[in-house]
Amino acid sequence: MRAGRLGDAEMLYDLSEADFSPSNLWADDRSWVLCTDYDLWATKVVGSPALINALLNDSEIEALRLPWAHV
């Protein structure tokens, strides 16, 4: 486990001692969590409706709502 700022998370992907990229990133206040597969073919985000809507409506992010998470 490592702690840090979200803006610094990119450097976690280039650590020489790590075999894979981080699989979970949590906000310190536990208001959201990001889970990614080890080969990065899919990423899941759980958070507030406002966060999810922002991701779904961002023109640069390919996102969809999973059927089991539909509100």
HUQUI-V829238 format. One record per run of one state. SS is the DSSP state (2 for helix, 1 for strand, 0 for the rest). FROM is the first residue (numbers start at 1). TO is the last residue. If there is no record, write none. Layout:
((SS	FROM	TO) (SS	FROM	TO))
//
This chain:
((0	1	5) (2	6	14) (0	15	23) (1	24	26) (0	27	32) (1	33	36) (0	37	42) (1	43	46) (0	47	48) (2	49	57) (0	58	66) (2	67	69) (0	70	71))
//
